Each structure stands twice: as C-alpha cells, then as structure tokens.
Amino acid sequence: MTVYVFGKVRIALSEIGGAVAEAILHDLRVNHLPFNGFPEILVEKKVGDNRDFVVKLRADDFLVEFVLSLAEARQAAELMKERETYDPAIFDRIQEAVAKLEGLFMNGR
C-alpha cells in the first residue's frame, strides 16, 4: 500500500481509489453502466512537486483520467471511510469521466 505524507496529512492511494469507487457505485445505483464488470481504478501521484493525484479509469482497452488535489482526495477518502458515502464535491467530475469512458467503450465495440 502506497501512503503519502504531506505534513500531518497521510493518504493511501487505495483510499483515493475507494472514494472514486464509492462515487461510481452511487452512479451505478441510478444509471446503467455498459461495461462487462466494473471499471478498473488506478491512482498515481502526479509527477512533479505538487500535491495532485491522477485517477485513471479503464474498461477493456479504453482509458480516461482526471486529477484530484490533495484536499479533494483527502476529503473524499474521509467521507468514504467515516460515513461510507461518496463525496458530492467530486462526484460530477467522476461521473463525467465515467461517461467519457462509456462513450469510448460503446464506440469501440
């Protein structure tokens, strides 16, 4: 498990991935996903000295990505762990990424 420490803030990439999954599950409860399964979620520290994380969603050979700041990632991970819910502050961005992935998936089949 990869954990990053920024001062007093500790965050694991798996926690960020879990928060993204929680948002996708919320979307799935309302909307249908065309994938054979669930999109793969990959989280990486953005290259450079900043505190951003790149989140990649993959289905088959199709990939989309978006960026979360440390503050966004931290809040989303805390909501996922403590309240077992998704973070509305980043939900639209995740839903948009899933919609782009759906489009790629449907057009590429």
Buried (B, 14 or more C-beta within 10 A) or exposed (E): EEEBEEEEEEBBBBBBBBBBBBBBEBBEEEEEBEBEEEBEBBBBBBEEEEBBBBBBBBBBEBBBBBEBBBEBBBBBBBBBEEEEEBBEEBBEBBBEBBEBBBEBBEEEE
